[in-house]
Amino acid sequence: MPGADPEGANAGWQRRSLRSVWHPCTQMQRAAALPPLPIARGEGPWLFDHERRRYFDATSSWWVNLFGHADARINAALKDQLDRLPHVMLAGCTHAPAVELAERLSALTGGVLGHCFFASDGASAVEIALKMSFHHWRKRGHPEKREFVCLRRGYHGETLGALAVTDVPVFRDAYDPLLMRVHQVMSPDARQAQPGESAAGVANRAAAELEALFASRHAHIAALIVEPLVQCASGMAMHDTAYLRRVRTLCDRYGVSLIADEIAVGCGRTGSFFACEQAGIWPDFLCLSKGISGGVLPLSLVMTRDTVYAAFLAEDVAHGFLHSHSYTGNAMACRAALAVLDRFVEDDVLRRNAHRAAALSAALAPLRADPRVRHFRQHGMIWAFDVRADWAGERFAERFHHAGRERELLIRPIGHTVYLMPPYLLDDTLAQWLAGRVMQTLDAVAHKENTHADPTPEPATA
Ligand SMILES: Cc1ncc(COP(=O)(O)O)c(C=O)c1O
């Protein structure tokens, strides 16, 4: 309850948090000077602190919160599930929410990805996909296929396997000695276009590099992992759909599994329910998490083809796919996910998001010509722009975040990249408001006098 804290308002929670909570993605020494924002409650796209100030959740709380905070329909489903069955282990038991979710997601792929393996966080889904792809090749008589390929600037999570296929130095460097060796190939990031080159041209160049690797190493490669359409955590690097089509063809030609990490880009974020749909392809493994449970409970899953599933069938449990987490397929989380899928249907979310995207793009249009800004870009419900180094200055992301808070915005740039991934609740008025506040925050933070302040690039943390 706002004001219920005996120490009074925000400061008490901040003090107690710093005393006992080790925050993620945070330098705790700096957090003492810039303490975390204590949130008392959420309602729709808004979060409220203990002093009743509101903040628009411009990044959907690390991209999970698709339909706003404390959504009535998701909450009603959860309350019902809570009284029936909050959780039961998924080994030897099953339950309706897991079954229905697997069925409905598979139907969304036209049955191509026929089985669903559950976990909890995104990184665990990536671990599963890596293990499963390697193991299924082994089962098919190819134990030598044990190498993985990932893209430069890709992010797939921070457990050791997921980190090995991640290329974000600030998260990876400290643990590099512990990580398995993988192949990294060119990112198809359209910002790398040379004069006169199109995004599809960059995609073709990136695919050519991948093909060269496959040509020489395919016999040893189990899988390629990609974030389809947008490499989010490294700074919303967007690419052309042509890349995914080329990748699918190359994986087929060279016998390499394709893992689509749709943890950030799935669930309508790029405009279609699955990002891969826009390229007209299906992967062999599709990882989903974040938005699938609407931002209320951790849930992740890996969808795969029935041929992969069949490779593990045997009488002996040791020949199965052995990877389990205690909360795998948690009934509450699956029920929340079903409520999320219901909302997509009931509210015609994908069509309405297209309208929302157009409205916010129009409201942000002045940024396209802003001399402080490079590479204004948008895909579906993701917007991003890079602030030129000579305008950004020192600790740009941190200063932008705090200036945003003063303007009722909860926003966390990645390095010099400002991005928006709002909940699917924007109307035209809110879109105007949001664009206005982003531009006001930019005015407050980006100054030419920042020149010389920050010669080294800022670490990019989401
Ligand atoms: C594409 C992608 N994969 C994997 C992950 C890891 O998910 P989690 O943080 O739930 O472990 C993330 C998280 O940002 C992500 O963006």
The ligand as an SDF file (V2000), in Angstrom:
LIG
                    3D

 16 16  0  0  0  0  0  0  0  0999 V2000
   16.8130  -13.0410  -26.9140 C   0  0  0  0  0  0  0  0  0  0  0  0
   16.9670  -13.4080  -25.4910 C   0  0  0  0  0  0  0  0  0  0  0  0
   17.2760  -14.6580  -25.1560 N   0  0  0  0  0  0  0  0  0  0  0  0
   17.3990  -15.0560  -23.8750 C   0  0  0  0  0  0  0  0  0  0  0  0
   17.2110  -14.1650  -22.8510 C   0  0  0  0  0  0  0  0  0  0  0  0
   17.3750  -14.6280  -21.4310 C   0  0  0  0  0  0  0  0  0  0  0  0
   16.1450  -14.6520  -20.7800 O   0  0  0  0  0  0  0  0  0  0  0  0
   16.1060  -14.6260  -19.1660 P   0  0  0  0  0  0  0  0  0  0  0  0
   16.5960  -13.2720  -18.7760 O   0  0  0  0  0  0  0  0  0  0  0  0
   14.6870  -14.8610  -18.8280 O   0  0  0  0  0  0  0  0  0  0  0  0
   17.0190  -15.7190  -18.7070 O   0  0  0  0  0  0  0  0  0  0  0  0
   16.8980  -12.8440  -23.1460 C   0  0  0  0  0  0  0  0  0  0  0  0
   16.7260  -11.8570  -22.0670 C   0  0  0  0  0  0  0  0  0  0  0  0
   16.7430  -10.6710  -22.2770 O   0  0  0  0  0  0  0  0  0  0  0  0
   16.7730  -12.4450  -24.4940 C   0  0  0  0  0  0  0  0  0  0  0  0
   16.4890  -11.1880  -24.8320 O   0  0  0  0  0  0  0  0  0  0  0  0
  1  2  1  0
  2  3  1  0
  2 15  2  0
  3  4  2  0
  4  5  1  0
  5  6  1  0
  5 12  2  0
  6  7  1  0
  7  8  1  0
  8  9  2  0
  8 10  1  0
  8 11  1  0
 12 13  1  0
 12 15  1  0
 13 14  2  0
 15 16  1  0
M  END
$$$$
